[in-house]
């Protein structure tokens, strides 16, 4: 295994791995559930030509240390972690934050909680939830997640199947193919017990994160430019149509601009990185000095800004 790329910083006692490149306006890239820094490699290569690009591995993912025992992710906690990373890097100007999938919750929250530090937000195929169901108490769900992770690790199933599960769940392929170092890191990280525990835990607390974000929405305005970018493979399907409708509703609720990336899987930063396909919408030119810009269609305005988003 090669020497770990990037750098490590400590934020509130938590050792975090960052991948940082380039100079200019700062862009923070936050991956979805189980995402690692290398998922953004092509995006970093492109954006770092004119921007200071920061990829954050959340606790337990990539090369970051896991959360302490008994601690689970929260929306406010992850928003504050983004802010802490900016402070650790000495970034004083406002940044653009890109949140993919569940990290869309965190990107939106940091913009609501700390608007003076955020220039704009891009939600890349973001999670969207208006009515989360929490039938089983969170403590039981988290305990079950840790138990399942422990069993899979102790029996060797994680070591055997971890990288294969990645290939099943993540259908995206970079335009130039997957480089060997990425294969090597996948084989390493997806076999780590701490990685599996972190992924299962964040998954089972998803309803709690959605409820927390809705509470933040009621208390704090969203006063920065926002883009909602939805991914679509280009193949017609009922599920695909529902997902695009959900993303449109999210854009309307946030009074954001909206674009659809075609062709792209859920991990659009891998198979449709910005400007890699000139014929496709450019999902990330978030990056002008004063505002977010993107090839978009105007958002449908929702004057009531009600919470009636569909999942």
C-alpha positions, 0 to 999 in steps of 0.5 A, spaced: 500 500 500 502 506 498 503 512 503 496 515 505 495 521 500 493 528 503 493 530 510 491 529 517 488 534 522 485 534 528 478 537 529 475 537 536 479 531 538 477 527 532 483 525 527 480 527 520 483 525 513 483 530 508 485 530 501 487 538 499 489 540 492 489 547 489 489 554 490 483 559 489 476 560 492 475 554 497 470 548 495 469 542 500 467 536 497 463 531 502 461 524 500 455 520 501 454 514 506 461 510 506 464 515 501 472 516 501 476 521 498 478 517 492 471 517 489 472 525 488 479 524 484 477 526 477 473 532 480 479 534 484 483 534 478 479 538 474 477 543 480 484 544 483 486 548 477 483 554 479 480 552 486 482 550 493 479 543 493 478 540 500 475 533 500 473 530 507 473 523 510 468 523 515 469 519 521 470 512 520 470 513 512 477 513 508 483 514 513 479 518 518 479 515 525 472 513 527 467 516 532 468 515 539 464 509 542 457 511 544 457 517 539 453 517 533 453 522 527 448 528 527 447 533 522 449 539 527 455 535 529 457 534 521 456 541 519 460 543 525 466 538 523 466 542 516 467 548 519 472 546 524 476 543 517 476 550 514 478 553 521 484 547 521 486 549 514 486 557 516 481 558 511 478 565 512 473 566 506 467 563 505 467 556 502 462 553 497 460 546 500 458 540 495 454 535 499 453 528 495 447 523 498 446 523 505 452 529 506 447 533 502 444 534 509 450 536 512 452 541 506 445 544 507 445 545 515 452 548 515 449 553 510 443 555 515 447 555 521 454 558 519 451 563 513 457 568 513 462 562 512 459 559 506 458 562 499 454 557 496 451 549 496 451 544 491 447 538 493 449 532 488 444 527 488 442 529 495 438 525 500 431 528 501 426 526 506 420 529 509 417 524 513 422 519 516 419 513 520 422 512 526 419 506 529 425 502 532 428 507 538 435 509 535 439 506 541 436 499 539 438 501 531 445 503 533 446 497 537 444 492 532 448 496 527 454 495 531 453 487 533 452 486 525 458 489 523 462 485 529 459 479 526 461 480 519 468 482 521 469 476 526 467 471 521 471 474 515 465 475 511 467 483 511 474 481 508 471 476 503 465 480 501 467 488 502 470 490 496 465 486 492 459 489 495 462 496 493 462 494 486 455 492 487 453 498 490 457 503 486 455 502 479 459 508 477 466 508 473 470 514 471 471 516 464 478 513 464 477 507 468 478 505 475 486 506 476 490 501 480 491 505 486 483 506 487 482 498 487 488 498 492 485 502 497 478 499 496 481 492 498 484 495 504 478 500 506 472 496 505 475 490 509 476 495 515 471 493 521 471 501 523 469 502 516 463 497 516 461 500 523 461 507 521 457 505 514 452 501 518 451 506 524 450 512 519 445 508 515 441 506 521 441 513 524 438 516 517 431 517 520 434 521 526 438 525 521 432 527 517 428 529 523 434 533 526 435 537 519 427 539 519 428 542 525 434 546 523 430 548 517 424 551 521 429 555 526 435 557 521 434 561 514 437 558 508 440 565 505 446 562 500 445 560 493 443 553 492 444 548 486 440 541 486 443 536 481 440 530 480 443 524 477 440 519 472 442 514 467 438 516 461 435 509 461 427 510 462 425 507 469 419 508 474 424 509 479 428 514 475 422 518 474 420 518 481 427 520 483 427 526 479 421 528 481 423 528 488 429 532 487 425 537 483 421 538 489 427 539 494 430 544 489 423 548 489 423 547 497 430 550 497 428 555 492 434 552 488 436 552 481 436 545 478 439 540 473 439 533 471 446 530 470 445 524 464 448 519 464 450 519 471 449 514 476 448 516 484 455 517 485 455 522 479 462 525 481 465 518 479 462 517 472 460 524 470 465 529 473 465 536 472 467 538 464 469 531 463 463 531 458 462 537 454 455 535 452 452 534 459 450 539 464 456 542 468 454 540 475 460 544 478 462 551 477 460 553 484 466 556 484 465 563 481 468 568 487 461 571 489 456 566 487 454 559 485 453 558 477 452 551 473 448 549 467 441 549 470 434 550 469 430 555 474 427 552 480 420 552 481 418 557 486 415 555 492 413 561 496 410 557 502 417 553 503 413 548 506 416 541 508 412 537 503 418 534 500 417 527 498 422 522 499 
